[in-house]
C-alpha cells in the first residue's frame, strides 16, 4: 500500500556542483516492495510504473539478463510509444559473468532502438535504480535477472516525489555523462534531521558515503530497536577506522544500551569471500552480544535493509563492506519517522528472521 506524506518543506543544497535535497514532510507517496522466494511484488509494481511513464525512463543496473525477464518487454513498449529511455549497465572487472550478461542486454536494447551503454570501466555500478518521468524512483536490492526477480529475498521501495525524482535523475545524468563530483560529496546530517516524516536521498559514488553517514547519525540515537538484513557485512581488523567497522561498532553500542539489535546475514554460499566475510562478522557480533542469524544455504537474502525503532528505514543497494560503502555507485533512501512505512519493512525483517538459522557458538 502506498503511504502518503503531506505538508512540509524541502531543503536544497548545492555541494560540489551536485544538487542534493532532503525532503521534510513534502507531498509524496511511498510503496515498500518486498519479495521472498517466489514472490512477484517487484515485477508487478515496476511494470505498472513503467507502463505509466509518459516522458522518460532512466535505468541504472548492476546486473541484467535478457532471458526470462519480462520487464524488458515493458521497457521496449515504453520506448515504442515515444518515451525517452536510457539504460546504463555495469562493466564488471571482478565478475566477468555479470559483464557478459549485461553485454547481451546492451545488444538487445540497441537493436530495438533504445539508448543503452556500459558505465565507466573505472567504477563499479552496484545500484539498482529506475527513475520515471523524473518524478518516480524505484530502488533497492533487485537486479534484473531471473534469479533476482524470482528466487532471491529482496527489499525495494517506490517513491513518488518530484524533488527526489529530479535529484536521482540528475544523479543518473552525471553518471551517464561521466561528470560525478571527483572528490564526492560530504553532508552533515545532524543539522537536517527532525522528528517529522523525512525522505533523505542517498546517491552514492566514489568518495561519497551518504548511506553510511546517515546511519552513523541515526544509530547512536536509536531508542528501542535496530533490525538489519544485509547480504554482505564486513569488518576490517587492520583498518579500525573504516566506515564498515564504525557501523558494526554502532550496532554493538546499541546492544550495550539494551536495545533489541538483530542481524540477518546471507549464507553467501555462491561466493566464498563473501561467505568468509559474513561468518567473521557474525562471530564478532555474536561475541559482543548481538543476536545473529543466517538464511538457509539454498536461499539468497539479497536485501540491504535497516529498520530503526520501528519508524525509520534505510533501504537501497549498499552492502556493509568497503567498496559498497565508499567506492561503488549505489542508490538508497532514508525514510525517517514514517512508522507506517517502517511497519511493512519490519514485518518483512521478522519473516526473514523467523526463517533464519541461529549462529552456532
N, C-alpha and C positions, 0 to 999 in steps of 0.2 A: 504494500500500500504506500502511495506517495504521502509524505508528510510535508505540510506547508509551513513555511516560516515567514511571518509577516511583520511589517512595520520596523523600520530602523534606518541605519545609515551605513554607508560604506566608506572605508578609509583607503585612499590610494597613495602609493609611494612610487617614486621613480628612483631606482637604485641601479647604478652601473648600467644605465641605459636599458633597464629591464622593468617593465611595468609590473607591479605587484600590488594586490589588494587583499585586505581582509574584510569580510562582509559580516557586519553585526546586524542580525535580525532583518536583513533585506528580503524582499519578496523572492521566494524560491520554493521549489518542490524537490524533495529528496526521496529516492526509492532505493532501499537496500536490496541487493540482488545476491543471494547466496545459493550455492548448489552443493549438494553432496553427490556421491557417485550415482549416475543415472538420472540426475536432475536435468531440467531443461529451462530453468528460470532465466538464465543469462541469454540464451538464444532467443527466447520469446521476447524478452524485454528489448534487446538490442535490435532485433529485426523490426519491431514496432517503431523504435526510434528512427531507424534508417528509412523505413517506409514513409515516415512523416517529414523527412528532410525536404526543404524547399529550395535552398540556395547552395549549401556547401557541406562537405564531409571531409574531415581530416582524420586519418587513421595512422597511429604510431604503434608499431608492434615489435616485440622481441622475436616472436616465433609464429609462423603461419604455415599452413599446408593447404593445398587445393582440394585434395580428395576428402570427401565426407564432411565438408564444411559448407552448409547451405547459406551461411551469412554472406559468402561471396556473391551468391545469386542476388541478394538484396542490394549489395553494393553496385553490381553491374546494372541492375534495374534502375537504381537511382541515377547513375550516370546516363543511362539511355533516355531518361525523361528530362535531362538537362541540368541535373545537379552537378556542381563542380566537385570532383573527387580527387584527393591526393592521398597517396599511401606511401609511408616510409617504413622500411624494414631494416632490421639489424643485419650487418655482415659480421658474423662472429668469428673471432680468431680462436677462441677456446673450444668451440663446439662446431666442427665442420658440418655436422648433420643439420644443424639449425640453418646455416647459410644455404645449404643445398635445398632444403625445403622452402626457404624464403625466395631463392632464385626461381623456383617453379612458380611461386605466386607472382613475382615480378613479371615473368614472361606471360602468364595467364592474363594478368590485368592489362598489360601493354597491348596485347593482341586485341583486347576489347576496348581500346581507346582511352584507357584510364592512366593518368599520370602516376607512375609508381617508380620508386627508386630505392637504392640502399642508402644507409646512413654513412657518415664519415667513418672510414675504417679505423681511425684513431680513437674512437669512442665506442662504448658498448651501450646500445639502446636496450634497456630492460623494461621499459614502460609498456603498458597495455592501455592505450588511451584512444578514445574516439571523441571528436568534437563535431557537433552537428549544428549547422546554422550559426556557429559562433555563439551559441546560447545554451546548448545542452552538452554536458560531458558524461562520458562513460569511462570509468577507470577502476582498476583493482588488480587482481592476480591472474585473470583469464587470458591466455593466448588463444589464437585462432587455429587450433588443430584438433583432431578428433579426440585425442586423449584428454586435453584440457577441457574440452566442451562437454564430454560425456562421462568421463571416468574420475576426474580429479575433484577434490574438495576445494571450492573457490569462494572468495568473498570480493564482491564488487559493489559499486554504487552508481546510480544515475542521478545527476543534479541538473536541474534547470534553473539557471540564473545568468542574466546577461553579462554581469561583471566577471563572474567566474569563467563563463564560457569564453569571453573575449580574452581573458588572461591566458587560458590554455591554448586558444587559437594563436595568440601572439607567440607563445612558447613554441608551438609547432612551426610557425613561420620561421622563427630564428633557427631551429634545428634544420629545417628544410633548406634554408639559405646559408647554413653554417656560420651563423653570427651570434651564437650564445656568448654571454659575457666571459671573457678569457679567465678571469680570476673568480668567477662565481658571484654569488650574492649572499650577504650575511644580513640577518634581520633579528632584532631584539624582540622576541615575542612577549616578553614580560610587560612591555608598555601597551600592548594591544589587547590582551586577554581581559575578559569580563565575565560576568555570570549570566549574560543574556545569550540566546542562541547565536552562534557564530560559526561561519564557514571560513576555513583557512586553506587556501590552495597551496600545494606542495610540489611545484615543478622543479625537480632536482636535476642537476647536471654536474659535470666535473668541477670540483672545488666548491660545490654548493651542498649543504647538508640541512635543508629546511626541515625535512621529516624528523631527523634526529634532534634538531634544535627545538622544535615544538615539543617533542616528547620529553626532552630534558627540562623543559619548563613545566610541563603538566605533571610528570610523575612525582616530584617532591611534594606536590600539593594534593595528591590523591588522599582521600579520606577513608574509603571503605574497601575498595577492591581494584585489582588490576588483572585483567584476563587477556592472555596473549596466545594467539595461534600463529605460528611462524614456520615457514618452510625451511629456512636455514637461520641459525643463530650461532655466532662465533665469538670466542674470546681469544685474546692475544696476550699471553703471559709476558712476552718480550716487549710489548708496547702498552704499558699500563695506562697511558693517556689517550688511547684510541677511543673513537666515538662509540664503537661497539661495546668496549669494556665499560664505558660510562653508563650506557643504557642498562647493561646487565647489573651493574652496581646499584642503579636506582631501583631495580626490582628487589634486590636484596635488602636495601634500606627500607623499602615499603613493607616487606615481610617483617622486618625487625620492628616496625611500628605497630605490628599486629594486624595488618590488612590481609584480606583474602587475596593472595597472589598465586595464580596458577598459570602454567605454561604448557601448551601442547606443541610438540615438535614433530616434524615429519621423520619417518624412519630413513628416508633418502636411500633406499636400497639400490637405486639405479646409479647413484653417484657416490663412489667410495669416499672422496674427500669431503663431501657434504655430510655423509653419514658419520664420519670421524669427528667433524666439527660439532655436529649436533650432540653426539654422545659425550664429548668432552665438556660442552657447555651444560648439558643436562646433569652430569655428575657434579659439576661445580655448583650449580644452582641447588641441587638436592642437598649437598653438603652445607649449604647456607640457609636451609630451612624453607625452601620453596617447593611446592608440590609440582611434580613434573609427570607428564605422560607422553608416550609416543603413540602415533597412529599404528594401525596394523601394517605389517610389511607389504601386503598386497595393495595397500591404498597409497595414494599420493595426496597429502594435505598441503595444498599449494597456497593457501591463504596467507596474507600478511596483514594481520588484524590485531588491534589493541583496543580494548574497551575499559574505560576508567570510570569507576564509581557508578556504573550502570547509566551514565548520562553523556559521556563524551567518547568519541570514536576517532581513531586514526586508521585509515584503510588505504591501500594502494598496492604498488608493485615492489616496495622496498623491503628486502630481507635485512636482517641484522648482521651483516658482515661488512668488511672494509669496502669492497668495491661497490656494493649496492648502496651503502650509506654515504660514500664520499666521492665516488668516481663515475658511476653509471648515470645514464639518462633514465630517470624514474618519474612516475607520476602518482601522486597521492593527494589526500584531502583530509583535513581535520574537521570533524562535525561535532562541535563542542556545545555542551549544555543543551543537548537535544535528547531528552530521555526516551521519547517515542521512537526515534531513530535507533538509539543505542539498544533499546529493548529487543529489536529484531536481531541485531548483530550478537547480542549477549546470548539470546536463545540459540543461535547458531553455534556459538562457542560451547555452550553447555552440551549440545548434542555431540559435538566433536570430542569434547572431554569425556562424556559418558562412554563413547566407543573406544577410547584410548586405553593404553596399557601402562600401568604404573612402572616407574623405573625400579629396577632391582638393585638393592644396596650392594 
